[in-house]
Amino acid sequence: MSIETLLKNPVWITELWTGNNRVQWHGDGRWQPETPIAKRTAFTWPNHPGGVKIDQIRIL
């Protein structure tokens, strides 16, 4: 079962902390990353230092 949160407006994000969840984000028209981010992970986008634009977060 997954919980998907639709954000009112797309947001720019520079870091994501997963806590006790596995997480994916929706951006560029698809769910990313293909393999969900593991629990208790601080995830950043070093190739995009200004962050990425997301419109949904999925908790798996």
Protein Blocks (a to p, Z undefined) as FASTA:
>chain_A
ZZddddfbacddfbdcekjadcdddeehiacdfbdcdehiacddfklmnopadfbdcdZZ
